[in-house]
Amino acid sequence: MMAIYGPLHLILNAAFVIMLIHIVMSWLISFQVLNLHQPFVAQVWFGLNRLLEPVYAPIRNVLPDTRPLDLAPLVAFIVVISLRDYILPEILLR
């Protein structure tokens, strides 16, 4: 079972870090601490958006429309944390 648990835990940790960076960057861009006119910031931002949009799109289809506030990253973040910390250890380490 550890052969399954190890890679899944690694993937969920990577998803956690990538989502955390995306969420913090969105706040920093919203509060104009980071500027999308800087090439490095723009490349990182658009790369993260292209990477995470396939995860967020199905969640946005299920959630109600809260136009100014996007709740899809929060829901995806909570799902990743739940899988990583609670569900996977219970299923695989019995």
N, C-alpha and C positions, 0 to 999 in steps of 0.2 A: 504493500500500500504506500510505502514511503516513496517508491519510484513514481507514483502518480501525484502524490501530495507535493513533492519538492518542486517540479516544474510548474504546477498550477499555482502554488504559492508565489513563485518567482514572477509569473505572468501577472498575477493580481497585484503584487507589490509594484511592478513597473506601471501598470494601469493607474494605481493610486498616485504615484509620483507624477505621472504625466497629467492626470486630471487636476492635481493640486497646483501644478505650475500653470495650467490653463486658467484655473479659477483665479489665482492670484494675479496673473497677467491681465485678466479682464477687469479686475478691480483697479489695477494701476493705470490701465488705459482709460477707464471711465473717469478716474479722478485726475487725469492728465499728468500723471507722473511719468508715464512712458508715452512716447510719441510714435505713431505709426509711420511718420515720414523718415524715421531712421531706418536704414536698410536692414540691419541685423534684427531689430525689434519686429519689423514687418515680416521678415522671413520666418522667424520663430513663430509669430502669431498666426500667419497663414498656414504654416506647416502643421501646427497644433490643431487648427480648425479643420484642415483636410483629414487629419488623423482621427479626430474625435467626432466629426459630423455623422459618420455611419452609426456611431453608438447613440448619439443624441436624437437623431431623426425619428426612430421608432418610438422613443419615449415622448417626444413632442406630439406625435400623432395620438397618443393615448391620453396625455394630460389635457386639461381644459386650457383655453386660450387666456393667458395672463400676459397680454401684449408687452408692457414695458419690462416685465420681469420674466426671465427665462429660468424655469425650474428644472429643466432637463439635466443640466450638469449636477445639480444638487441630488436629484433622484439617482443618477448614475453613480455618483460618489458614494451615496449611502448603500447602494447595492454592492459595489466593490468592497466596501468596508465590511458589510455583513457577510459576504461570501468568504472574504479573507480571514476574518477573525472569529466568526461564529459557526457558519454552516459547514465549510470545508473541514475544519478540525473535528467536528462532531461526526461527519459522515465517514471520513477516511481513517480516523484514528481510533475507531472502536475496538 
